[in-house]
């Protein structure tokens, strides 16, 4: 659902950027407790994993693919929607700057949709569903999985509204198209989110909310994250994602090329020109390492003085 340059108008880009800057500024102040102390490696690892997982597009239907948004997963693992907002914003920033994934001018819109709306809807629904399911920690994967699936829909609707306000596509076409395809993508989002949390609950419960992460035992999750980025990413579906499919069907896909802002990077489109699969693996590993480093550094920067 990464909006490229050209899909949103300058006024919409400006307004969404201001809203995102305000949200990130609040998140920096409100997430100190979630980022400090022993949780700093977890912040870095969560950010790195979501970047790696987003490289894997999974097929849904009709020649369309989707990928993990990760907002609900980040908020739950880090125990705070504020920290989740920072995590997903970091991923989106690195994707736009280093990998030309998502437009520079559309970064505010993408962060608003995925790092703010996606995160907060997923977090809020998880709290409600977990109470309805009895409040047991054992029900967290189920509650979060359902919430994650549902959180994709308002994020997609927000994207559609931005396209409508930009004059890119008519409301009667783009709104049902974006909603319909992202309902299917939400199913994958829910399965991945619930599966990861179920795995953590059984193998590393110390990485879930309410627990203090242990300083030992980081090798397995770190290696797994780099394997996702460097190996599993090679299995990603080549079909266009939900937004690309809608843009093709409604005839505004060419706007991405007309207004494209080129950022010099050797890793554009998650690869290295002429290197094939090896280039994709290298790009994934580099991106994962950068995400970890930036998120870890950010957590050290804003952690409480007593942490």
C-alpha atoms as a printed R data frame, in Angstrom:
    type eleno elety resid chain resno       x       y       z
1   ATOM     1    CA   UNK     A     1   0.000   0.000   0.000
2   ATOM     2    CA   UNK     A     2   3.003   2.251  -0.465
3   ATOM     3    CA   UNK     A     3   1.817   5.341  -2.358
4   ATOM     4    CA   UNK     A     4   4.388   6.470  -4.942
5   ATOM     5    CA   UNK     A     5   5.115  10.035  -5.988
6   ATOM     6    CA   UNK     A     6   2.421  11.437  -8.256
7   ATOM     7    CA   UNK     A     7  -0.616   9.714  -6.734
8   ATOM     8    CA   UNK     A     8  -1.386  12.439  -4.170
9   ATOM     9    CA   UNK     A     9  -1.590  16.171  -4.815
10  ATOM    10    CA   UNK     A    10   0.767  18.690  -3.139
11  ATOM    11    CA   UNK     A    11  -1.966  19.933  -0.725
12  ATOM    12    CA   UNK     A    12  -2.827  16.378   0.348
13  ATOM    13    CA   UNK     A    13   0.867  15.550   0.682
14  ATOM    14    CA   UNK     A    14   1.407  18.650   2.822
15  ATOM    15    CA   UNK     A    15  -1.558  18.031   5.137
16  ATOM    16    CA   UNK     A    16  -0.743  14.343   5.658
17  ATOM    17    CA   UNK     A    17   2.910  15.209   6.276
18  ATOM    18    CA   UNK     A    18   1.959  17.724   8.967
19  ATOM    19    CA   UNK     A    19  -0.343  15.193  10.608
20  ATOM    20    CA   UNK     A    20   2.393  12.564  10.544
21  ATOM    21    CA   UNK     A    21   5.018  14.927  11.976
22  ATOM    22    CA   UNK     A    22   2.642  15.782  14.836
23  ATOM    23    CA   UNK     A    23   1.945  12.087  15.498
24  ATOM    24    CA   UNK     A    24   5.648  11.182  15.476
25  ATOM    25    CA   UNK     A    25   6.479  14.101  17.784
26  ATOM    26    CA   UNK     A    26   3.857  12.872  20.256
27  ATOM    27    CA   UNK     A    27   5.094   9.302  19.897
28  ATOM    28    CA   UNK     A    28   8.668  10.313  20.720
29  ATOM    29    CA   UNK     A    29   7.496  11.742  24.034
30  ATOM    30    CA   UNK     A    30   4.952   9.073  24.909
31  ATOM    31    CA   UNK     A    31   6.968   5.949  24.107
32  ATOM    32    CA   UNK     A    32   9.982   6.497  26.358
33  ATOM    33    CA   UNK     A    33   9.118   3.714  28.788
34  ATOM    34    CA   UNK     A    34   8.490   1.275  25.933
35  ATOM    35    CA   UNK     A    35  11.870   2.019  24.365
36  ATOM    36    CA   UNK     A    36  14.240   2.151  27.298
37  ATOM    37    CA   UNK     A    37  16.422  -0.323  29.113
38  ATOM    38    CA   UNK     A    38  16.466  -3.909  27.929
39  ATOM    39    CA   UNK     A    39  13.750  -3.228  25.367
40  ATOM    40    CA   UNK     A    40  16.089  -1.344  23.020
41  ATOM    41    CA   UNK     A    41  17.269  -4.526  21.211
42  ATOM    42    CA   UNK     A    42  13.633  -5.604  20.921
43  ATOM    43    CA   UNK     A    43  12.729  -2.285  19.289
44  ATOM    44    CA   UNK     A    44  15.520  -2.757  16.767
45  ATOM    45    CA   UNK     A    45  14.655  -6.388  16.090
46  ATOM    46    CA   UNK     A    46  10.929  -5.693  15.689
47  ATOM    47    CA   UNK     A    47  11.625  -2.897  13.206
48  ATOM    48    CA   UNK     A    48  14.085  -5.069  11.297
49  ATOM    49    CA   UNK     A    49  11.670  -8.010  11.174
50  ATOM    50    CA   UNK     A    50   8.796  -5.911   9.843
51  ATOM    51    CA   UNK     A    51  11.040  -4.495   7.128
52  ATOM    52    CA   UNK     A    52  12.114  -8.018   6.165
53  ATOM    53    CA   UNK     A    53   8.569  -9.372   6.244
54  ATOM    54    CA   UNK     A    54   7.294  -6.528   4.057
55  ATOM    55    CA   UNK     A    55   9.646  -7.700   1.308
56  ATOM    56    CA   UNK     A    56   7.559 -10.861   0.940
57  ATOM    57    CA   UNK     A    57   4.489 -10.162  -1.161
58  ATOM    58    CA   UNK     A    58   1.968 -13.003  -0.916
59  ATOM    59    CA   UNK     A    59  -0.621 -13.699  -3.640
60  ATOM    60    CA   UNK     A    60  -4.247 -13.033  -2.799
61  ATOM    61    CA   UNK     A    61  -6.508 -13.238  -5.868
62  ATOM    62    CA   UNK     A    62  -6.881 -12.114  -9.460
63  ATOM    63    CA   UNK     A    63  -3.176 -11.573 -10.068
64  ATOM    64    CA   UNK     A    64  -2.852  -9.334  -7.005
65  ATOM    65    CA   UNK     A    65  -0.492  -9.607  -4.058
66  ATOM    66    CA   UNK     A    66  -0.227  -8.073  -0.612
67  ATOM    67    CA   UNK     A    67   2.355  -7.719   2.113
68  ATOM    68    CA   UNK     A    68   2.435  -7.329   5.865
69  ATOM    69    CA   UNK     A    69   1.761  -3.808   7.140
70  ATOM    70    CA   UNK     A    70   2.943  -4.805  10.612
71  ATOM    71    CA   UNK     A    71   1.350  -2.020  12.635
72  ATOM    72    CA   UNK     A    72  -0.583  -4.270  14.996
73  ATOM    73    CA   UNK     A    73   2.357  -6.631  15.424
74  ATOM    74    CA   UNK     A    74   4.723  -3.764  16.267
75  ATOM    75    CA   UNK     A    75   2.332  -2.201  18.772
76  ATOM    76    CA   UNK     A    76   1.683  -5.494  20.561
77  ATOM    77    CA   UNK     A    77   5.298  -6.694  20.746
78  ATOM    78    CA   UNK     A    78   6.541  -3.278  21.892
79  ATOM    79    CA   UNK     A    79   3.607  -2.899  24.281
80  ATOM    80    CA   UNK     A    80   2.690   0.586  23.054
81  ATOM    81    CA   UNK     A    81   0.952   2.052  19.993
82  ATOM    82    CA   UNK     A    82   3.254   5.070  20.309
83  ATOM    83    CA   UNK     A    83   6.290   2.824  19.934
84  ATOM    84    CA   UNK     A    84   4.505   1.012  17.122
85  ATOM    85    CA   UNK     A    85   4.070   4.311  15.284
86  ATOM    86    CA   UNK     A    86   7.791   5.037  15.547
87  ATOM    87    CA   UNK     A    87   8.664   1.517  14.417
88  ATOM    88    CA   UNK     A    88   6.542   1.582  11.248
89  ATOM    89    CA   UNK     A    89   7.529   5.183  10.448
90  ATOM    90    CA   UNK     A    90  11.186   4.139  10.612
91  ATOM    91    CA   UNK     A    91  10.541   1.266   8.213
92  ATOM    92    CA   UNK     A    92   8.686   3.509   5.761
93  ATOM    93    CA   UNK     A    93  11.376   6.179   5.872
94  ATOM    94    CA   UNK     A    94  14.157   3.704   5.122
95  ATOM    95    CA   UNK     A    95  12.113   2.053   2.369
96  ATOM    96    CA   UNK     A    96  11.497   5.402   0.664
97  ATOM    97    CA   UNK     A    97  15.063   6.692   0.940
98  ATOM    98    CA   UNK     A    98  17.131   3.545   0.336
99  ATOM    99    CA   UNK     A    99  14.802   1.364  -1.740
100 ATOM   100    CA   UNK     A   100  12.580   3.804  -3.684
101 ATOM   101    CA   UNK     A   101   9.554   2.017  -2.205
102 ATOM   102    CA   UNK     A   102   6.913   4.678  -1.569
103 ATOM   103    CA   UNK     A   103   7.273   8.232  -2.805
104 ATOM   104    CA   UNK     A   104   9.280  10.849  -0.985
105 ATOM   105    CA   UNK     A   105   6.407  13.324  -1.407
106 ATOM   106    CA   UNK     A   106   3.942  10.647  -0.280
107 ATOM   107    CA   UNK     A   107   5.908   9.627   2.815
108 ATOM   108    CA   UNK     A   108   3.587  11.594   5.094
109 ATOM   109    CA   UNK     A   109   0.516   9.945   3.590
110 ATOM   110    CA   UNK     A   110   2.039   6.466   3.810
111 ATOM   111    CA   UNK     A   111   3.061   6.974   7.436
112 ATOM   112    CA   UNK     A   112  -0.355   8.374   8.333
113 ATOM   113    CA   UNK     A   113  -2.093   5.362   6.791
114 ATOM   114    CA   UNK     A   114   0.170   2.590   8.055
115 ATOM   115    CA   UNK     A   115   2.097   3.967  11.048
116 ATOM   116    CA   UNK     A   116  -0.734   5.938  12.629
117 ATOM   117    CA   UNK     A   117  -4.135   4.652  11.474
118 ATOM   118    CA   UNK     A   118  -3.023   1.052  10.991
119 ATOM   119    CA   UNK     A   119  -1.180   0.911  14.307
120 ATOM   120    CA   UNK     A   120  -3.840   2.579  16.439
121 ATOM   121    CA   UNK     A   121  -6.810   0.725  14.961
122 ATOM   122    CA   UNK     A   122  -4.991  -2.578  15.385
123 ATOM   123    CA   UNK     A   123  -3.965  -1.765  18.949
124 ATOM   124    CA   UNK     A   124  -7.421  -0.575  19.979
125 ATOM   125    CA   UNK     A   125  -9.226  -3.549  18.448
126 ATOM   126    CA   UNK     A   126  -6.781  -5.944  20.107
127 ATOM   127    CA   UNK     A   127  -7.582  -4.509  23.540
128 ATOM   128    CA   UNK     A   128 -11.335  -4.787  22.918
129 ATOM   129    CA   UNK     A   129 -11.182  -8.294  21.456
130 ATOM   130    CA   UNK     A   130  -8.911  -9.606  24.198
131 ATOM   131    CA   UNK     A   131 -11.397  -8.421  26.830
132 ATOM   132    CA   UNK     A   132 -14.242 -10.069  24.914
133 ATOM   133    CA   UNK     A   133 -12.224 -13.286  24.782
134 ATOM   134    CA   UNK     A   134 -11.692 -13.269  28.547
135 ATOM   135    CA   UNK     A   135  -8.516 -11.229  28.909
136 ATOM   136    CA   UNK     A   136  -6.205 -14.258  28.900
137 ATOM   137    CA   UNK     A   137  -2.693 -13.826  27.539
138 ATOM   138    CA   UNK     A   138  -3.236 -17.094  25.737
139 ATOM   139    CA   UNK     A   139  -5.895 -15.423  23.593
140 ATOM   140    CA   UNK     A   140  -3.591 -12.565  22.575
141 ATOM   141    CA   UNK     A   141  -2.503 -14.128  19.240
142 ATOM   142    CA   UNK     A   142  -6.131 -14.692  18.234
143 ATOM   143    CA   UNK     A   143  -7.255 -11.209  19.290
144 ATOM   144    CA   UNK     A   144  -4.292  -9.519  17.634
145 ATOM   145    CA   UNK     A   145  -4.666 -11.604  14.475
146 ATOM   146    CA   UNK     A   146  -8.300 -10.563  14.037
147 ATOM   147    CA   UNK     A   147  -7.459  -6.945  14.886
148 ATOM   148    CA   UNK     A   148  -4.563  -6.897  12.433
149 ATOM   149    CA   UNK     A   149  -6.783  -8.196   9.643
150 ATOM   150    CA   UNK     A   150  -9.391  -5.527  10.331
151 ATOM   151    CA   UNK     A   151  -6.812  -2.734  10.691
152 ATOM   152    CA   UNK     A   152  -5.836  -3.038   7.025
153 ATOM   153    CA   UNK     A   153  -9.291  -1.854   5.924
154 ATOM   154    CA   UNK     A   154  -9.297   1.660   7.494
155 ATOM   155    CA   UNK     A   155  -5.710   2.153   6.320
156 ATOM   156    CA   UNK     A   156  -6.829   1.303   2.779
157 ATOM   157    CA   UNK     A   157  -9.871   3.571   3.078
158 ATOM   158    CA   UNK     A   158  -7.628   6.443   4.221
159 ATOM   159    CA   UNK     A   159  -5.428   5.842   1.178
160 ATOM   160    CA   UNK     A   160  -8.491   5.895  -1.069
161 ATOM   161    CA   UNK     A   161  -9.685   9.165   0.468
162 ATOM   162    CA   UNK     A   162  -6.281  10.729  -0.188
163 ATOM   163    CA   UNK     A   163  -6.516   9.658  -3.826
164 ATOM   164    CA   UNK     A   164 -10.033  11.084  -4.059
165 ATOM   165    CA   UNK     A   165  -9.055  14.425  -2.516
166 ATOM   166    CA   UNK     A   166  -6.082  14.582  -4.889
167 ATOM   167    CA   UNK     A   167  -8.350  14.146  -7.902
168 ATOM   168    CA   UNK     A   168  -6.473  10.981  -8.838
169 ATOM   169    CA   UNK     A   169  -9.527   8.701  -9.019
170 ATOM   170    CA   UNK     A   170 -13.301   9.054  -8.516
171 ATOM   171    CA   UNK     A   171 -14.765   8.007  -5.173
172 ATOM   172    CA   UNK     A   172 -17.325   5.606  -6.638
173 ATOM   173    CA   UNK     A   173 -14.522   3.548  -8.197
174 ATOM   174    CA   UNK     A   174 -11.458   3.801  -5.988
175 ATOM   175    CA   UNK     A   175 -13.172   3.427  -2.605
176 ATOM   176    CA   UNK     A   176 -14.818   0.032  -3.250
177 ATOM   177    CA   UNK     A   177 -11.783  -1.176  -5.224
178 ATOM   178    CA   UNK     A   178  -9.302  -0.347  -2.452
179 ATOM   179    CA   UNK     A   179 -11.581  -1.717   0.255
180 ATOM   180    CA   UNK     A   180 -12.337  -4.950  -1.567
181 ATOM   181    CA   UNK     A   181  -8.789  -5.959  -2.395
182 ATOM   182    CA   UNK     A   182  -7.468  -5.011   1.044
183 ATOM   183    CA   UNK     A   183 -10.058  -7.145   2.796
184 ATOM   184    CA   UNK     A   184  -8.303 -10.098   1.156
185 ATOM   185    CA   UNK     A   185  -4.856  -8.735   2.019
186 ATOM   186    CA   UNK     A   186  -6.051  -8.291   5.603
187 ATOM   187    CA   UNK     A   187  -6.553 -12.053   5.875
188 ATOM   188    CA   UNK     A   188  -2.841 -12.553   5.246
189 ATOM   189    CA   UNK     A   189  -2.016  -9.761   7.689
190 ATOM   190    CA   UNK     A   190  -4.050 -11.470  10.389
191 ATOM   191    CA   UNK     A   191  -2.532 -14.908   9.804
192 ATOM   192    CA   UNK     A   192   1.041 -13.580   9.898
193 ATOM   193    CA   UNK     A   193   0.433 -11.420  12.982
194 ATOM   194    CA   UNK     A   194  -1.329 -14.170  14.911
195 ATOM   195    CA   UNK     A   195   1.265 -16.746  13.875
196 ATOM   196    CA   UNK     A   196   4.245 -14.640  14.971
197 ATOM   197    CA   UNK     A   197   2.641 -13.856  18.339
198 ATOM   198    CA   UNK     A   198   1.701 -17.514  18.896
199 ATOM   199    CA   UNK     A   199   5.301 -18.492  18.188
200 ATOM   200    CA   UNK     A   200   6.626 -15.889  20.631
201 ATOM   201    CA   UNK     A   201   4.124 -16.960  23.300
202 ATOM   202    CA   UNK     A   202   5.438 -20.527  23.104
203 ATOM   203    CA   UNK     A   203   9.141 -19.921  22.521
204 ATOM   204    CA   UNK     A   204  10.013 -16.408  23.761
205 ATOM   205    CA   UNK     A   205   7.230 -15.183  26.078
206 ATOM   206    CA   UNK     A   206   9.698 -12.672  27.531
207 ATOM   207    CA   UNK     A   207   9.372 -10.678  24.283
208 ATOM   208    CA   UNK     A   208   5.651 -10.092  24.804
209 ATOM   209    CA   UNK     A   209   4.047  -7.189  26.731
210 ATOM   210    CA   UNK     A   210   4.293  -7.294  30.504
211 ATOM   211    CA   UNK     A   211   7.569  -9.218  30.476
212 ATOM   212    CA   UNK     A   212  11.165  -8.030  30.662
213 ATOM   213    CA   UNK     A   213  13.199  -9.212  27.646
214 ATOM   214    CA   UNK     A   214  16.088 -11.462  28.621
215 ATOM   215    CA   UNK     A   215  19.590 -10.498  27.552
216 ATOM   216    CA   UNK     A   216  20.309 -14.044  26.374
217 ATOM   217    CA   UNK     A   217  18.793 -15.957  23.505
218 ATOM   218    CA   UNK     A   218  18.831 -13.266  20.800
219 ATOM   219    CA   UNK     A   219  20.716 -15.334  18.220
220 ATOM   220    CA   UNK     A   220  17.737 -17.321  16.921
221 ATOM   221    CA   UNK     A   221  15.371 -14.362  16.287
222 ATOM   222    CA   UNK     A   222  18.195 -12.314  14.755
223 ATOM   223    CA   UNK     A   223  19.212 -15.132  12.390
224 ATOM   224    CA   UNK     A   224  15.553 -15.795  11.534
225 ATOM   225    CA   UNK     A   225  15.020 -12.135  10.656
226 ATOM   226    CA   UNK     A   226  18.020 -12.061   8.332
227 ATOM   227    CA   UNK     A   227  16.888 -15.325   6.720
228 ATOM   228    CA   UNK     A   228  13.505 -13.779   5.999
229 ATOM   229    CA   UNK     A   229  15.189 -10.762   4.374
230 ATOM   230    CA   UNK     A   230  17.922 -12.633   2.524
231 ATOM   231    CA   UNK     A   231  16.276 -15.926   1.562
232 ATOM   232    CA   UNK     A   232  12.483 -15.954   1.924
233 ATOM   233    CA   UNK     A   233  12.275 -12.577   0.175
234 ATOM   234    CA   UNK     A   234  13.327 -14.400  -3.010
235 ATOM   235    CA   UNK     A   235   9.978 -16.229  -2.929
236 ATOM   236    CA   UNK     A   236   7.931 -13.008  -2.999
237 ATOM   237    CA   UNK     A   237   5.095 -12.852  -5.489
238 ATOM   238    CA   UNK     A   238   5.795 -10.722  -8.556
239 ATOM   239    CA   UNK     A   239   2.144  -9.702  -8.913
240 ATOM   240    CA   UNK     A   240   1.280  -6.037  -8.291
241 ATOM   241    CA   UNK     A   241   0.115  -5.211  -4.771
242 ATOM   242    CA   UNK     A   242  -3.366  -3.980  -3.946
243 ATOM   243    CA   UNK     A   243  -2.757  -0.292  -4.660
244 ATOM   244    CA   UNK     A   244  -0.824  -1.023  -7.864
245 ATOM   245    CA   UNK     A   245  -3.626  -3.294  -9.096
246 ATOM   246    CA   UNK     A   246  -6.251  -0.648  -8.420
247 ATOM   247    CA   UNK     A   247  -4.087   1.978 -10.140
248 ATOM   248    CA   UNK     A   248  -3.721  -0.247 -13.190
249 ATOM   249    CA   UNK     A   249  -7.427  -1.056 -13.334
250 ATOM   250    CA   UNK     A   250  -8.489   2.592 -12.930
251 ATOM   251    CA   UNK     A   251  -5.843   3.948 -15.270
252 ATOM   252    CA   UNK     A   252  -3.709   6.186 -13.047
253 ATOM   253    CA   UNK     A   253  -0.648   3.957 -12.687
254 ATOM   254    CA   UNK     A   254   1.350   6.126 -15.117
255 ATOM   255    CA   UNK     A   255   1.251   9.049 -12.679
256 ATOM   256    CA   UNK     A   256   3.961   7.277 -10.684
257 ATOM   257    CA   UNK     A   257   6.380   7.576 -13.620
258 ATOM   258    CA   UNK     A   258   5.393  11.107 -14.637
259 ATOM   259    CA   UNK     A   259   6.052  12.614 -11.188
260 ATOM   260    CA   UNK     A   260   8.638  10.128  -9.920
261 ATOM   261    CA   UNK     A   261  11.349  11.648  -7.724
262 ATOM   262    CA   UNK     A   262  14.528   9.646  -8.130
263 ATOM   263    CA   UNK     A   263  16.608   9.122  -5.000
264 ATOM   264    CA   UNK     A   264  20.125   7.895  -5.826
265 ATOM   265    CA   UNK     A   265  20.453   4.458  -4.249
266 ATOM   266    CA   UNK     A   266  22.058   1.179  -5.292
267 ATOM   267    CA   UNK     A   267  19.116  -0.724  -3.772
268 ATOM   268    CA   UNK     A   268  16.166   0.662  -5.773
269 ATOM   269    CA   UNK     A   269  13.313  -1.874  -5.980
270 ATOM   270    CA   UNK     A   270  15.083  -4.091  -3.432
271 ATOM   271    CA   UNK     A   271  17.908  -5.187  -5.666
272 ATOM   272    CA   UNK     A   272  21.228  -4.315  -7.250
273 ATOM   273    CA   UNK     A   273  21.158  -3.823 -10.983
274 ATOM   274    CA   UNK     A   274  22.655  -6.794 -12.795
275 ATOM   275    CA   UNK     A   275  23.031  -8.909  -9.664
276 ATOM   276    CA   UNK     A   276  19.760 -10.863  -9.862
277 ATOM   277    CA   UNK     A   277  18.696 -12.856  -6.807
278 ATOM   278    CA   UNK     A   278  21.981 -12.182  -5.016
279 ATOM   279    CA   UNK     A   279  21.287  -8.444  -5.294
280 ATOM   280    CA   UNK     A   280  17.858  -8.926  -3.741
281 ATOM   281    CA   UNK     A   281  19.357 -10.886  -0.840
282 ATOM   282    CA   UNK     A   282  22.048  -8.261  -0.258
283 ATOM   283    CA   UNK     A   283  19.498  -5.444  -0.401
284 ATOM   284    CA   UNK     A   284  17.280  -7.250   2.097
285 ATOM   285    CA   UNK     A   285  20.134  -7.914   4.510
286 ATOM   286    CA   UNK     A   286  21.386  -4.322   4.277
287 ATOM   287    CA   UNK     A   287  17.896  -2.911   4.804
288 ATOM   288    CA   UNK     A   288  17.313  -5.178   7.784
289 ATOM   289    CA   UNK     A   289  20.599  -4.112   9.368
290 ATOM   290    CA   UNK     A   290  19.879  -0.420   8.753
291 ATOM   291    CA   UNK     A   291  16.391  -0.733  10.250
292 ATOM   292    CA   UNK     A   292  17.798  -2.413  13.335
293 ATOM   293    CA   UNK     A   293  20.518   0.216  13.738
294 ATOM   294    CA   UNK     A   294  18.234   3.206  13.283
295 ATOM   295    CA   UNK     A   295  15.531   1.856  15.596
296 ATOM   296    CA   UNK     A   296  18.052   0.813  18.256
297 ATOM   297    CA   UNK     A   297  19.723   4.217  18.074
298 ATOM   298    CA   UNK     A   298  16.367   5.981  18.318
299 ATOM   299    CA   UNK     A   299  15.431   3.956  21.392
300 ATOM   300    CA   UNK     A   300  18.701   4.953  23.048
301 ATOM   301    CA   UNK     A   301  18.118   8.574  22.146
302 ATOM   302    CA   UNK     A   302  14.648   8.898  23.657
303 ATOM   303    CA   UNK     A   303  14.832   6.409  26.546
304 ATOM   304    CA   UNK     A   304  14.167   7.709  30.079
305 ATOM   305    CA   UNK     A   305  17.166   8.901  32.078
306 ATOM   306    CA   UNK     A   306  16.625   6.157  34.652
307 ATOM   307    CA   UNK     A   307  16.607   3.350  32.047
